[in-house]
Each structure stands twice: as C-alpha cells, then as structure tokens.
C-alpha cells in the first residue's frame, strides 16, 4: 500500500464523521492516524482506517465514549462475547444430543454443518480469551467471522436435512438478527472505554457461567421437562435475567445495563418462539420484560427531570 493509498483511506474514513466535528478535529485525527501507521503495513493501515471510520459512526449515532449509550456498550461488549461463547458451545452439544433428529448426514451440506458448528465455538472461545487478556483488536477481528458463521448456520442445516428442519423456517429471521445484534454490540463499543480487562474478569466469568447454565437448562428440560409449561419453560429464564438486569440498571449501575444489552439477543432467540402461538410461559416472559422495561424507562425519565436545570422565570 503506497502513501497515496494510505491518504485515500484516511480521507474515506474521515467522511464518516459529522461535518462540524470533522472540520474541528480533522488535523488531530490525521496526526493520530499518521503516528499509529508510521511503521505499520497495509493491514495495519487498513485497521487504523476502520478505527477512524468507526469513531465517526459512533459520533453520528451518539455512541461516543462521552455518552451513556457508549458507556453501556463498553460494559456490554465483553459480556456479549461471553454469552455468544456459551451459546456456540451449547449449539455444538445440542447437535449431538441423544434423540436429535436433525443430525447432519454424510453429504456435503452435512459435512459443512459439522465444520461450521465446530469452528464457531473455537472462534468465540478465542475471542473470549482475547477479551480476557485485553486484546480487543484481535477479539473484534474474531467476532466478524464468528458472526458470519452463525448467520449461515441455518441455511446449511436446512440444506443438510430439509425434511427434519421444516419447523425452523419461521425462525429464520431470528437466526440472522441474533448474531448481527451480538456482533454490533462488540464492534460498536468505544475502544477507549474498554480499557484494562482486570476489572471485568469477575463479570465475564459470571456471565459465561450464567449463559452456560441457561443453555444447559434448556437442553436438560427437553428430556426432563419441568411440571409447569412443558419442555420450553426454561426458555423464559432468559426473560427473567433481562428483567432483573433492567431493574438493577441505571446511570450509576452501568454493568447491569451492559448485562441487559448483552443478553438481549439470547432473550430474542429463546422467548420469541414462545409468543407465536402465545403460550402461558411466553405470556409471563413478555410481561416480565414489558414491566421491567417500563420501570427502567420511568426511572431514567425521572433522573433526566431532576438533572435538568430550572428554566428562567
């Protein structure tokens, strides 16, 4: 990559910033880019250009490090990786669970399903290890292919065993939305707020254990259903976790708000199938989410009212 190409990359990245912000800070951003890429190769320059573009997008969308939304995303990003890592391991276990009728055949699509299901946990666990050590550039680089593999999981499964997966067709949108949401949380978090991972180790461990527990409960409940609600009762546990996180969240409790964002894709994946047709368990899950969201929004509104300066008489 020539110097001219590098300058073109920088100009492209700067266009993502709001015009007013770009006019005021273009020289500063350019100097930072030049310093960061002084001894970097083509991939390093491309990565820095994407970082500059991402910073611009966060400024446009209000997700900068000076905004509460950006601060919540910074708390949510490592927890989202933990939830996704637990989910990918659970998917692999589910594939080989006793009595599973959609185990792929030896055909090419079936082999691709097995390869895909094997690679996803490896990528997410590697991303989790990178998060644990504070290597966020590596973690984000791993999240992109992991997200893409999760998105093609359903098409591959349908191609491998179409007769046994007909019931999965209505949930196809979820199989695209859930990984996209998880990937967006990780990629949109302000890099300067991610900081040292040491302070987040406890939260990462706890969230990983929680995700594994919830997925394991769903798998166990298929074979030993609890008395109330049938074999899908444990899917509503995700809604319970989201409700508790929302009730505990606040401006001074960003970790709880981050947990709510991190588990939201899992809540969609697990509870939306309970809503159509609406089951009693689905009704309870929906009620929990609606009430906890209402309480959280009401508290946020009251805080804004108290913080607003009194108007001049």
N, C-alpha and C positions, 0 to 999 in steps of 0.2 A: 504494500500500500504506500503510494507516494505521499509527499507532504500536501500536494494539491487535493488528493483524495481525502486526506485527513481533515483538511479545512472544509471540504464539501460536506463531510459527515457532521462536523461541528455546526455548520450553518443549518443543516437539516434538523439537527437535534434542538437547536435554539428556537426554531419555529414553533415548537410545542409549547413554549412559554407564552403567557398573555403579553400582548404588545407593550403595555405600560411597564410591566416587570422586565421585559427583555430590553427595553430602551434604557432602563436604570441600571441593570445588572449585567448587561452583555459582556462588558470588558472584564468584570470579575469572573464570570463563568468561563470565559475564554481562557483567562490566565490559569484557572484551576485545571481546565482540560489539558492545556499545553503542559503544565507541570506534571500531571498524572500520566501523560502519554509520552514523556520525554524519551524514555528508554523502552517503551512498550512496542510490541509487534503489532501486526494487523488485527489480531483478535483482541488484544488489549485496547487498541484504539476504538474498535467497534463496541466493546463492552462499555468503555467510558462514554461513548456517544449515546448508547442506550440509557446509561445512568442519567445523563443530562436531559434526554428526552423524557425519561420517567419523572424527573424532578419537575419538568414543565407541566406534565399531565397532572401531577399532584397539586401544583399551584392552581391549575384551571378548575380542578374538581373539589378544591377545598380540603384536600387530604395532606396538606403540608404538615411539617413537624410542629408548627405553631398552632395548629387547630386540634380540637379534641378528637375529631374523627381520625386524624392521622395518628394521634397518641393511642387511641383504642386499637387501630390496626397494628401498631407496633407490638402491643401486648398480644394481639390475636395471632400474629404470623407464626411464632414458634408452636403455639398450641394447635393451630390448624395443621401443621406438619405432623404433630403427634397424633391427632385424630385420624389423618389420612393414612399414616403408617399402620396404625392399629386396624383400620378398615381394610387395607390391602392384604394384610396377613389373614384377616378373617375371611376375605373372599377366597383366598387360596385354600384355607381349611374347609370352607363350605363346598368347594368343588369336589373334594374327596370325602365328604361326609357320607356315612352309611345311608343307603337308600336314595341317594341323589340320582335322579333320572335324567339329568342333563349333562352328565359327564361326557366330554367330547370323545368322538370316535378317533380312529387312526387316520382319518382323511386329512388332507392338507389344512382345511379350516380348523379341524380339531387340534392338530399339532400347533397351529398358530395360537389357539386359545391357551393351550398349556404354556407355551413360551411367554405369551403376554401376561398370564397370571403369575408366572414365576419371576418375570422381570419387574413387575410393579412393586412387590414388597421389597425387592433389592434396592430399587431406586428411592422409594420412600424412606426406607431404613437408612440408606446412605445420606439422604437429605436430612433426616433427623440427627444423624451423627454430626453432620456439618453444622447444623443449628446448635447442637450441644457444645461444639468447640468454637462457636462464633464465626465460622467461615460462611458468611451469608452469600457471598458471590457464588460459591460452589453450591450452596443449598438452593438458591434460585435457579441456577443452571440445571440442577437435577429435577426440580419441580416441573419444568416445562415438558420434558419427555414423559415424566410420570403422569402428568395430566393428560397428555395426548394418548398414552396407552390406556388410561381409564376410559377415555371417550370412545375408543374403538373396541372396547371390551364387549359391549352388547352386540354390535354388528358381527363381530367374529363368532360370538356364541350362537347367534341366530343362523349364521351360515353353517356352523358345525352341526347343529342339531335343531333345525327349524321346527320339527314336529313337537319337540319337548319344551320349546320356549315360546310358544304362541302367547302364553299369558303375560310375557314380558313386554309385548308390543305397546300396550297403553302407557307403560312407564318409561318409554324411550326418551322422552324429554328430560326426565329426571336424571337419566344416565349421562346426559350431556350437561345439564345445568349444575349438578353437584360437583363434578371435578372442576368445571370452569369457575365456580364460586370459590372453591378452595385455592386454586391457583391464583385467582385475582387477589385474594387476601394476602397471600405470601408476596406476590410481586408488587402490590400497591403500597405496602408498608414503608414509611420513610426510613431510608437506610441509616440516617444519622441518629435515629431513636432506638435502633435495635441493640446497639451497644454491646457491653460485655454479657456473655450468656450466664455468668455465675449466679446473678440474682434471679434468673428464671429457671434454674435447674429443678428446684422443687416443684414449680408449676408444670414443667414439661413432664417430669416423672409422674405427677399426679394425674395429668390429663391423659397421658399414654395408658396408665393403668385403668382410668375410667373408661376410655374408649374400648380397650380390650375386654373389660368387664361387660360393657353394654352389648358388644357384638357377641361375646360368648353366651350371654343370657339369651339373646335371640336364637342362636344356634341350638342351645340346650332346650329351649322352650318348644322347638319344633318336635322334639322326641318325647319330652316330658312337659306338656302344656300345663300352665297353672290353672286352677279351677275357674278363675274369673276371666272371661273374654276369649278363651281359646288360644291357639298356638301363636297368635300375633300380639298377645298382650304386652310382651316385653318391649315391643317397638315403641310404645308410648313412653317408656322410660327416658328416651331422648328429649321428648317434650318437657318432662319433669326437670331434667337437667337445665334446659334452656330457661324454664320458668324461674328456677332458683337463681341462676346467673343474672337474669334480668332484674329480679327483686333486689339482689345484692349490689348491682352496678350503680355507678354514679361518678361524678367528676373526681371524687377522692377515692374511688374504687375502680380504677381502670382495668385491673386484672380480671375482675368479674365481668366487666363489659367485654373484654377481649375474649374470655371464655364463651360468652354468649355468641359472639361473631364466629368463633372457631367451630362450635358445634352446630351452627345453623344449617350447614349443608347436610350433616348427618340427620338432623331433625326432618328436613325435607325428604330425604331418602327413606326414612323409616316411617314417618307418620302420614305423608300424603296418601299412600296406598290405603290407609285406614279411613280416609274421608270419602272415597267413592268406590263402592257404596258406603255410606256412613255407618260405621259400627259404633256400639256403645263405647268401646275403648277409644276410637277415633274422636268421638264427641268430647270425652274427658280430656284428651290431649289438646284438642282445639281450644277448649275452654281454658285450660291452664295457660296456653300461650297467649290468648287474647287478653285474659285478665292481668297476667304479669306484664305484658307489653303496655297495657293501659296505665297500670300503676307506675311503671318506669317513665312513660311519657309525661304523666301528670307531675311526677317529682321533678323532671327536667324542666318543665314549664314553670313550676314554682321557683326553681333556682334562678331561671332567667329573669323572672319578675323581680325577685329580691335583689339580683345583681344590677338591674337596670337603674341608671341614675335618675333621680326625680326630675321631672320636667320643670322648666322655668315657669313661674306664675305669670 
